[in-house]
Amino acid sequence: MPSKPALPSDLTELTAALLSQAIRNRDTSCYEVMQAYTKRIAQYNPVYNAIVSMLDTEHCLELAKEADRALDRGEYWGWMHGMPHAIKDLANAHGFPTSMGSPLFAGSMAAKDDLLAARIRSKGAIFIGKTNTPEFGMGSQTYNPVFGATGSAYNPGLTAGGSSGGAACALGTRMLPVADGGDLMGSLRNPAAFNNVIGFRPSQGRVPSGQDDDLFYQQLGTLGPMGRNTRDTILLLDTIAGHNAGNPMSLRDALPPPTDYTALELSNLRIGWLGDYDGYLAMESGVLDVCQANLKLLSDLGAIVENCRPQFDMQELWQTWLTLRHWMRNKMHPLYEDPDSRALLKPEAIWEIEGSYDLSAKALYRAGLARTAWYRAISTLLEKFDFLVLPSAQVFPFAKQTHWPESVNGKMMDTYHRWMEVVIGPSLAGLPVVNVPAGFDLQGRPMGMQLIGAFGEDQGVLEFALAYEEVTDHLAQRPVLAKQNQNPVRGEKSD
């Protein structure tokens, strides 16, 4: 009888793909997997604060036993069978509160799964909690008055980014195998960069939310997958993507199965480097350097890398973003108009809502025209280049007590999210874009790069990420985690 393959002593070290295979082959049990993950969460979550609304350990273990009994009966639920999962705390998962980081909704129990959660649950995942997010998902810094702040996997005293900060930190600390998130203004890309993991924003409509009140006009944000590596990210994308008849704007074309994704040939790949848009964006010292070091590596391997810039007024793009983002906050007017609930809103949320009150039809029409012109400008570049590249943030992770950087490299930030302006281009164009790790500064703080493709070319973007992952070693630079009463330390390379 063949012997079982050797597994690591700590099952949380397995990638999601390998963990799935080990469970299906009965090389390990769902119970053993849950034991390993709940032990790790108990050790590190008190420091990093990535997972919230957690089930008690005994309940998690009972659910894992049931997953094992199902396998004994010959029932296989899907590739996530028996794997622990936590849904981002902006989405509904039956049996868990949807607090959205707000004291107004803290403890509000979800009556049913959202479409995203239902699709993940249908593949056999065991929901054990939620992942932390900023209040209403506003801001690329995960802190809120309900659960507190989430720290970076590489230094819990620094921010994990946001709004999918809890998800990204849980991946970086190995407290979850894969994670889901959402991205309006970099919320899959920025936290992935700050935790040295993969975050993929799909083409608009690739992953339907199934929960929006407005199915036609609100087309800025999207849901998406995160993973410890690109392969794991592809697996989760395959689970959550796909047309939904309840969402008329969801894409109808199907992505290939995960096994059909292969790393691109880098030789002669045409890459356009957008950088800081010729000095338009303020960047912390070192951000461009770590990104350009990777571009040089790609160039040395035969890729053709050129500086480029879209023919567009970038300040107009920012104003377009502000107009459309403010407009989205009309649905929050009841919270603002009630003095009791307004008192519980953070200042940034109040500013967003107030900006929505006097928007005219003319301003919205102009924003729509500008967004269209931007899509055409970026598409023109993508006719010359196979992919475009940008940093994933304008600053390295900063102290999690700081709500947002008020200045970047001497330039004052006039809004609470201006320091993340670098991410709005792909969002406004609805393009597929993946964060890949770019490396670390001298303080050990991680940074990422955005790899951007043409609309609908989700597979190509992820295949570029696969190729990039093969020739870089950033994912091997693992953090040495801090327990309570320990000082955070810099990462070390894994074997």
N, C-alpha and C positions, 0 to 999 in steps of 0.2 A: 504494500500500500504506500503510495507516495506521501512523503512528509509534507507538512504544511510549510509554506514559506515563512522565513524569519520576519517577524514584525518588530518594530521598535518597542522598547519597553514602555514608552509613553505613546499611546495610540493617537494622541492629539497632534503628533508630529507628521502623521500621514496626510498627504494631500487629499482633497475631497474625492478625486478620481480613484486613488488607491484605497481609500477608506471604503468607498462604495463597493469596489471589487472584493475587498477582504470580507465584507459583510455578506455579499451575495455568495461567495465561495465557502462561507461558514468557517473561514480562517480565524474569525473572532466573532463574538456575539454582540448584539445590540446592547445588552446589559453591560458588558465590559467597556464598550465605547462610551456609554452614558456615564459609567463610573469615572472614566478618565476625564471626561469633559466637566462633569460637576465638581470633581476634585480640583481641576485647574481653575475653574471659575471661583471656587471658594478661596483659593490661594491668592488670586490676582485681581479679581473684580473689585474688591474693596479699595484697591489703590487706583485702578484705571477707570472704573465706573463706566464700563461700556454697555453692560447688560442690565436692564431695569425690569421691574415687574416679574421677577424670576419665580418660577414654581419652586416649591420646596424639593429637596433632593429626593426624598422617598417617592414623591409623586413622579418625578422624572424617571426614576428607576423602575417603577411599576409600568410606566408606558413603554419602556425599553423591553421589559419582560414580555409584554403583549406582542411587541414586534418580533421577538424571538419565537414566540408560540405560533405566530402567523407563518414564519418560515418553516417551522416544524410541520405545519399543515400543508406546505407546498404553496403558500401564498407569498408572492413577491410584489410589493406595492410600487416599486419603481427604483430608480437609481439612488434616491435619497432614503431608502428604506432604513428606518431606525436611526438616522443621523439627527443629532440635535440642531435646532434652528431657532433663531430669534428674528422676528419681523421688526422692521423699523417702526418706531412709535408714532408715525404719522398715518400708518395704515391699520385697518381693522383685522384682527385675528380673533375668531370666536374663542371665548373663554379667557380673554386677556383685556385689560384696560387699554384704551386709546387715549393717552393723556396729552399727547402733542406738546409735551414740555410746558403746559400751561396750567396754572392753578384753577383756571375756569373749568377744565375738563379732567383734572386729575382723578383717576379711579373710575372714569366712565367706561363701563364694560361694553365690549362689542357684541352685538346680537348675532353677527355672522361674519364669515370671512369676506374680505375684499377679493376681487378676482386674482390679484397677485398671490395672496395668501392661499387661496383655494388651489391655485395651480401648483404651488410648492407642496402643499399638504397632499395633493393627489399623487405626488411622486414618493410618498412614504416618509417625509420628514416628520420629526417629533418636535412640536413647538414647546420651547422651554421658557420663553420670556420675550421681551422686546429689546430693541437697541436704542440707545439714548439719542436725542436730537435736540437742537435748539428750539426755543418756543416758537411753535407753528412752522418750524423749519426755516425761520428767517435768520440769515447770517451764516457765514462759513466758520463759525466757532460754536462748538456744542456745549452750551451751558443753559441751564434753566432753573427756575426757583423750585421746581418739583423734585428733581433728582440731582441737581448740581452739575458740575462740569466733568467732561470726559478728557482724559489725558492721552497724549500720543504714546503709542507702543514703545517709542524710542526714548521717551522721557516723560513720565506722567505729570511732571510740572509744567509741561508745554501743552498747547491745545492739540486735539486730534483733528481739528478742522471740522467742517460740517457742510451740509446738515447731516450727512450720513456718518458722523463722527463716531458714534457708538459702533456702527457696523464695521468701519475700517479698523478701529482699535481692536475689536474682537477678533478680526482676522490677523492683525499684526501680532497679537499676544497669544494666538492659537486657542482662543476661547470658543471659536466657531469654525466649522469647516469651510463654509461659504456664507455670503451675506447678501441681502437685497438692500437697495436704496433707491433714492430718487434724485433727480438733477434738474434744477431750474437754473441756478447760477453756480454751476460747478460742484454741486453737492455730492456727486459720485467721484469727481476728479480731484478736487482739493483734499478731501480727507484721505483718499487713496495715496496721494502724494505725501501727506504728512505722516503716513503710517507704512510707507514702502510696500504697498500692495497694488493690485490691479482694480481699476474702476472703469466701467464701460457705460457711456451714454449712447444708447442706440439711436438710429434714425428715428425722427419723429413719427410716431404711430406704430413702431415695431413692437413695443410692449404696451398694450392698452391698459389704462388704469381701471376702467370699468366703474369709476365712482364719481367722476366729475359732474357737477351740476350743469355745466356748460360743455357740451360735447363738440362744439363747432369752432368757437372763437379762441378759447383758452388753449393755445398750442405752444406754450413756452417750455413747460416742464415735461419730464418723462421719467418713468421708472426704469431701473436697470440693475444688472448684476455686478457683484464684486467678488474677487477671489484672491487667494494667496499667489496664484499664478494664472497665466492666460488660459490654460486648459480647463481649470476649474471654473473660470469665468464663463467660458463657452458652454460648459455643461449647464450652468444655471440659466444662461440666456436661452438655451434650447427649451428649458422648462417654462419660462415666463413669457416668451415671445409667442406671437401668433394672433391671427385675426380674431376679433370678438364682435359678434353680430350686434351687440349692444353699444358698440362704439364705432360709428360710421367712418371715423377718420383713421381707424387702425388699418395697417397695411395688410394686403391680401396675399402677397407673395410669401412663400415659405423659405426659411433658411435651410441649408443642408444639415444633415445630422452631424453631431460633433466630431465623429470619426473622419469626416470629409475635409476638415480644416488642416491645411499643411502650411508650414512656414514658407514665406515668400523667398525667392532668390533675391538677395540684396544687390547683386551686381547689376549696374545700370538702372537701379530704381531711382526715380526722380523725386527728390525731396525739396520742398520749399520751406525755408526757415524764416518764420515771421518775427521771431525775437521779441523785441519791445516795440514793434511798429515804428522803426526808425527813431527811437527816443521818445515816442509819444507816451508810453507807459513808464511810470516810475518802478524801478526794480531794486530790491535789496541787493547789496553787493554780494556777489557769489552765485546768484540764481542763474544768470546767463552763462557763467563759466561752467557750472556743472552740466548744463544742457549741451553747451557747445563741445564739451569733451566727448560726449556720446555721438554727436554729429560727426566729429572728426573720425571716430572709430568706424562709423558707417561709411564714411568717405574712403577710408583706408581699405575697406572691404569691397569697394567698387561702386557704391551708391554715388549718385550725382547730387550734391547738396549745393543749393544756391540761396542767397538772401532774396527775399521778395516782400512785396507789400501790396495789398489790394488797393485799387483805385477808388478810395472812399474816404470821406471825412470822418475820422474816428470819433471826434467830439459829437457829431450828429448821431453816430451809432450809440453812444452813451445816452444821449437824450432820448433816442428811440426806446432804449431799454428802460429808462426811468418811466416814460409814459406808459408803456405796456405793463410794466410791473406794478405801478400804482393802480392802473385800471383793474388788475386782478383782485385788488383789495376791496372792491365794492361789496363783495359778499361778507365782509367783516364789519360793515356799517352797524348792524345791531349791537355788536360788542362795544363799539365806540360810543354809540348813542345812549347806552345805559351807563350812568355814572358809576354804578357799583362794579360792573365788569371792566369799564375803562380803567379804573384804578388798579386793576390787576394786570394790565397790559404793559409790556416793556416799552421804553421810549421809542425804540426803533420801529415797533409795530404801530404805535400811534402815528409816527411820522409817515409810514407807508399808507396808512388808512387816510390820513388827512390829505395826502397828495392825490387821492382818488376822487375827492368831492367835486372839484371844479374842472375836471377834464371835459373838454368839448368834443363833439363829434368831429370837428375839423382837426383837432390835435390827434385823435385816434386815426383818422384817415391818413394824415401825413405820416404817422408812425408806421402804418401799414405799407405805404409807398416806400418809405425808407428801408423797411425790412426787406421788401422785395428787391430793391436796388442792391442791398447788401448781399442777398443770396446770389444775385447775378454776378456781383463783383468777385465773390469768393469762388463761385463756380467757374468763372473765367480763369482764375489761377489754377483750379483743379483740372483744367484742360491742358495746361502746360506741365503740371506736376502730378505725380501719382498720389502724393500725400503732402499735407502741410503740417508743420510742427510749431508748437508754442510751449513755453513753460506752463505748468499747471497752477502756479500761484506766483504772486509778485514778491512774496516774503517767505522766509522759512518759518516753521512753527514758532510761535511766540508764547509768552506766559499765559496760562489758561485763566489767570485772574484778569487779564486784559480783554475787554469785550471785543475790541477791534483796534487795529493800528490807526492812530490818528495822523501819522505821516509815514511816508516810505521814501527813504533816501533823500530826506530833506523836503519832499513835496507833501503838502498838507492834503489829507483825504477829506473831501467835503461831504461824504455820506458814510454810513456805517459799512457799506459794502464796496466802496470805490477801490479798495485794495485788492479786490478780486475781479477787476474789470477785464483781466486777461482771458476770462472764460466766456464772456458774453457772445463772442463771435460765432462759435459753433452752436450755441443755444439758439440764437436768433435765426440762424440758417437751418436749424433742425438736422444738422449733419451728424453722422456717427463719429464718435471721438473716444479714444481710450487713454487713460492715464497709465503710463509705464514709469517705473522707478528711474530716476536720473542720477542718483547718487546722494552724497552727503557733503555738508560743509565741514570746516575744521572743528566745529563743535559737535559733530555727529548728528546734525539735524537733517532729516531727509527732504528731498525735493523730487518732483516728478515732471514729466513732459506729456503734452497732449499730442497724440497722433490723430490727425483729422483726415477723413476721406470724403468722397462724393456721396450725395444722398443715396441711400439704399445699399451702399457698398459696405455693409456691416461685416460681411465675411472677410473682405479684403483688409479692412482695418485690423481685425483680430489676427489675421495671418501675418500682417506686418509686425504686430506685437509678438507673435510667436517667434518670428525671425530675430527680432530685437532681443528677446529673452535668451535666445540661444547664444548670442555673442556678447552678452553683458553678464556680470555677476552680482548686480545690485540686490537681487532677491535673496542671495546667500548671506547678505549682511544682516544677520538676525539680532534683535535686541536681547540684552540680558535683563530679564524682567525684575522689577522691584516688588517685594512684598511689603506689608505694613511695617513701618518703623525702619525701613531701609532707604538709603539714598539711591536715586536713579543712576544708572551707569550706561556707558556707551555700548553700542552693539558690537558683536563679534561675528565673524564669518562662521557659518555652520559647515559641517563636514559634507 
